[in-house]
């Protein structure tokens, strides 16, 4: 493994040698879209939508009593009779318990969740600026409680550096240069 004076960097993927350059790619993690599982219910409160977002990051916050979150969420909501509701989709939420007033007469059709790291994100590197989920199509018109499980939304996923034919200069057997930094073999 190669290290830089200030710390190490690790990733996994594929590599090839082209003359005196290493070519790095991480094709296994290209998509910023994550799978979800959703449980939907109704509590009879037709004027409010409740979303509970569960993922490894929220689990860590809850387990450790952390209130100062370093990610935030947006929910893209589509009405069957209105399409994308921009006024609701542009709102940011700092935790995984979200309460949204449902506009009168709107029949909820589908939604997706977006997660964003804040500038104070605790990971080593921010490897992605936005994570989306696939759209969930609401099964029951009366549903207003949604528990959204996003198991792939983790600090590891958010800090994983995505490479697409990034080049590393091979200086000698023990020294590499990449992205303006020198790495020494140890």
C-alpha positions as CSV (number, residue, x, y, z in Angstrom):
1,X,0.0,0.0,0.0
2,X,1.2,3.5,-0.7
3,X,0.9,6.3,1.8
4,X,1.1,10.1,1.7
5,X,2.7,12.0,4.6
6,X,-0.7,13.4,5.8
7,X,-2.5,10.0,5.7
8,X,-3.4,7.1,3.5
9,X,-6.0,6.7,0.8
10,X,-7.6,3.4,-0.1
11,X,-10.2,2.4,-2.7
12,X,-11.0,-0.7,-4.7
13,X,-11.6,-1.0,-8.4
14,X,-9.6,-1.9,-11.5
15,X,-6.3,-0.6,-12.8
16,X,-4.1,-1.0,-15.8
17,X,-0.6,0.3,-16.7
18,X,-0.3,2.6,-19.8
19,X,3.4,3.5,-20.3
20,X,4.6,5.1,-17.0
21,X,1.0,5.7,-15.8
22,X,-1.5,3.7,-13.8
23,X,-5.1,4.1,-15.0
24,X,-7.6,3.7,-12.1
25,X,-11.4,3.2,-12.4
26,X,-14.1,2.1,-10.0
27,X,-16.9,0.9,-12.3
28,X,-18.6,-1.1,-9.5
29,X,-19.9,2.1,-7.8
30,X,-21.0,4.5,-10.6
31,X,-24.6,5.0,-9.7
32,X,-25.6,7.7,-7.2
33,X,-29.1,6.0,-7.0
34,X,-29.8,3.7,-4.1
35,X,-32.4,1.0,-3.5
36,X,-35.0,1.4,-0.8
37,X,-37.6,-0.6,1.0
38,X,-40.7,1.3,2.1
39,X,-43.4,0.5,4.6
40,X,-46.5,2.6,4.1
41,X,-49.5,3.1,6.4
42,X,-52.3,5.5,7.2
43,X,-53.1,7.2,10.5
44,X,-56.1,9.0,9.1
45,X,-54.5,12.4,9.2
46,X,-55.0,13.2,5.5
47,X,-53.4,16.7,5.7
48,X,-49.9,15.6,6.7
49,X,-47.3,13.3,5.3
50,X,-44.8,11.6,7.7
51,X,-41.4,10.2,6.5
52,X,-39.0,8.2,8.7
53,X,-35.7,7.8,6.9
54,X,-33.6,4.8,8.2
55,X,-30.0,4.3,7.1
56,X,-26.7,3.5,8.7
57,X,-25.9,7.2,9.1
58,X,-29.2,7.9,10.9
59,X,-28.6,4.8,13.0
60,X,-25.2,6.1,14.1
61,X,-26.7,9.5,15.0
62,X,-29.4,7.8,17.1
63,X,-27.1,5.4,18.8
64,X,-24.6,8.1,19.8
65,X,-27.2,10.9,20.6
66,X,-25.8,13.1,17.8
67,X,-28.0,16.1,17.1
68,X,-25.6,18.1,14.9
69,X,-26.1,16.3,11.6
70,X,-23.7,16.5,8.7
71,X,-26.1,15.4,6.0
72,X,-29.5,16.7,5.0
73,X,-32.4,15.4,2.9
74,X,-34.9,16.6,0.3
75,X,-37.9,14.6,-0.8
76,X,-39.2,14.9,-4.4
77,X,-43.0,14.4,-4.1
78,X,-45.2,13.8,-7.1
79,X,-49.0,14.2,-7.1
80,X,-51.1,12.1,-9.4
81,X,-53.0,15.2,-10.4
82,X,-50.1,17.8,-10.1
83,X,-46.8,16.2,-11.1
84,X,-43.6,17.2,-9.2
85,X,-44.5,19.6,-6.4
86,X,-41.5,22.0,-6.6
87,X,-42.5,24.0,-3.5
88,X,-42.3,20.8,-1.4
89,X,-39.3,19.3,-3.2
90,X,-37.0,22.3,-2.6
91,X,-37.3,22.1,1.2
92,X,-34.3,20.7,3.2
93,X,-34.6,18.6,6.3
94,X,-31.8,18.1,8.8
95,X,-32.9,14.8,10.2
96,X,-34.6,11.5,9.2
97,X,-38.0,12.4,10.8
98,X,-39.8,14.5,8.3
99,X,-43.3,16.0,8.6
100,X,-44.8,17.7,5.5
101,X,-48.2,19.4,5.1
102,X,-50.0,17.8,2.2
103,X,-51.6,20.5,-0.1
104,X,-55.4,20.2,-0.3
105,X,-56.7,17.9,-3.0
106,X,-53.3,16.4,-3.8
107,X,-53.3,12.6,-4.3
108,X,-49.8,11.3,-3.6
109,X,-48.5,9.3,-6.5
110,X,-44.7,8.7,-5.9
111,X,-41.7,10.1,-4.1
112,X,-37.9,9.8,-4.0
113,X,-35.4,10.8,-1.4
114,X,-32.2,12.8,-1.9
115,X,-29.3,13.0,0.6
116,X,-26.5,15.6,0.5
117,X,-23.4,15.9,2.7
118,X,-23.0,19.3,4.4
119,X,-19.7,21.1,4.3
120,X,-18.9,19.8,7.8
121,X,-19.4,16.2,6.7
122,X,-17.3,13.9,9.0
123,X,-15.9,11.6,6.4
124,X,-12.4,11.8,5.1
125,X,-13.4,12.8,1.6
126,X,-16.7,13.6,0.1
127,X,-16.9,11.2,-2.8
128,X,-20.4,12.2,-4.0
129,X,-22.4,15.4,-3.8
130,X,-25.9,14.0,-4.1
131,X,-27.4,10.6,-3.5
132,X,-30.8,9.7,-4.9
133,X,-33.2,6.9,-4.3
134,X,-35.3,5.2,-7.0
135,X,-38.9,6.5,-7.1
136,X,-41.3,4.8,-4.8
137,X,-44.9,4.4,-6.2
138,X,-47.4,4.8,-3.4
139,X,-49.7,1.8,-3.2
140,X,-52.6,3.2,-1.2
141,X,-54.1,6.7,-1.8
142,X,-54.8,7.1,1.9
143,X,-51.2,6.4,3.1
144,X,-49.5,9.2,4.9
145,X,-46.8,7.4,7.0
146,X,-43.8,6.2,5.1
147,X,-40.8,4.4,6.7
148,X,-38.0,4.5,4.1
149,X,-35.1,2.2,4.6
150,X,-32.0,3.1,2.6
151,X,-29.4,0.4,3.7
152,X,-26.8,1.6,1.2
153,X,-26.6,5.2,2.5
154,X,-23.5,5.0,4.7
155,X,-20.5,7.1,5.4
156,X,-18.4,4.6,3.5
157,X,-20.6,5.0,0.4
158,X,-20.5,8.8,0.6
159,X,-16.7,8.9,1.0
160,X,-15.9,6.3,-1.6
161,X,-13.9,8.0,-4.3
162,X,-15.4,7.3,-7.7
163,X,-12.7,7.1,-10.4
164,X,-13.1,7.0,-14.2
165,X,-9.7,6.5,-15.9
166,X,-7.8,8.7,-13.4
167,X,-4.1,8.6,-14.0
168,X,-1.3,8.1,-11.5
169,X,2.3,8.9,-12.5
170,X,4.8,6.1,-11.6
171,X,8.0,7.9,-10.6
172,X,9.8,4.8,-9.4
173,X,9.2,1.5,-7.5
174,X,8.4,3.3,-4.3
175,X,6.9,6.6,-5.3
176,X,3.7,7.6,-7.1
177,X,2.2,11.0,-7.9
178,X,-1.6,11.4,-8.0
179,X,-3.8,14.5,-7.9
180,X,-0.9,16.7,-6.9
181,X,0.3,14.5,-4.0
182,X,3.2,12.1,-3.7
183,X,2.7,8.6,-2.3
184,X,5.5,6.5,-0.9
185,X,5.5,2.7,-0.6
186,X,5.9,1.4,2.9
